[in-house]
Structures are given as structure tokens and as C-alpha cells.
Amino acid sequence: MPQASSIAVVLQRGVVETIIVEGWPNSIPLPRIVVVDYSVELADDDEVTEFTIGSDNHAAVCHEIAPTVHELQDVALSPKQLLTLVHEGNGA
């Protein structure tokens, strides 16, 4: 039975720096990921995306981020290793 893929979302000061996938099957395209930040107070108008969820109107700063494949990096954070540590109680 194949192992589940692991994903790490890496933040620095609340900003998404990168998304790392590990164990992603080569036969499946990488996912498309959008980062949504509802804090629009300091954003320029051209940075804000307006959309609806159901009948509610929303505004957010949105951008797409392409994931990094762990196995293609010389040195990279391992989502699988971190998940193991978290489940063992050795996380932060």
C-alpha cells in the first residue's frame, strides 16, 4: 500500500515562505496552491481579490505558490520527518 504524501507549510513572521511536498507520486501533477490573506488593510487596491463564498462577499490578498519537491532538493526540510517528531511528542 502506498504511503501518504506529506506537506509542510513554512511560515516566517506569518508569511508563507514555501510549501514542501514529500512522497508525491510522479504520476500525479503537483497541486496548485493559493495563499489567502484576509488582512487587506495595508494592501494596494490592485493586490486585493474580491470573491464570494455562498452569498457572502469577501476580499483578500491572494497569490499562487508552487510547491517545492523535497526529493529534488540537495538539502531540504522533510515534512515526513517533522510529522514523525510531532507525533512522538518531540515537536516544539
N, C-alpha and C positions, 0 to 999 in steps of 0.2 A: 504494500500500500504506500503510495507516495506521501512524503512529508508535506505539511502545510508550509507555505511561504511565510516569511517573517518580514515585517516592515518597521522601520524606525523613522519617526518624525523628529528631526533635530532642530531645536529652537535655541536661539541666543537672544536674551532680553525680550522674549515674547515674539520674536520674528523667526519665521521658518527659514532656516538656512539651507537645509537639504532634506530629501527623503531617500532612504536607502532600502532597497529590497534585497532579500537574500533567499535563495532557493526558488527563484521564479523560473517556471518552465520555459525553455527556449521556444517551445511550440506555441506559446501564448504571448501576444503582444503585451508590452508593458502598459500598465494602466495610465490613463490621463488623469491628472490630479489638479484640482483647483483649490487655492487657498482663499478663504473668505474672511475678511476682517470688517466687522460691523462698526469699527471706530472710524468714522468718516469726518470727524470734526476738523481735523487739520489737513485733510486731503484736498487736492485741487479738483475742480468740477470734472475735468477730463479723466480723472482716476477713479471716479465713482461709477459703479454699475447699479442700475435700478432693475428690480425684478419682483415677481410676486410669488408667494407661497400660499396656495389656496386663494383666498380673497384678500390677503394682507399684502400691502406694498412694503418693500424693503430696499435699502440702499447699503452698499458695501464696496470696499476696495477689494477687487478680485484679480488674481493672476494665476496663470498656469505654471506649474513647476514639474519638470521632468525628473523622474526618479533616477537615482544612481544605482547601478547593479553592483552589489558587494563583490561578487566573484570576478568582476572585471577590473577591480582596483588592486594596486600593489599593497596598499595599507588602507584599511577602512574599518570603521565601526561595524561590528557584527550584531545585527538585530537578534539573531538566534541566541548568541552568547548572552546578551543582556537580558533577554526574556528568561533564560535559564537562571541567571543570577537573581532576578526579581522573584521568580517562583520559589527559589531556595531561601528567600529572606535575606539575601546579601545585597539587595539594592539599596539605594540611598536611604 
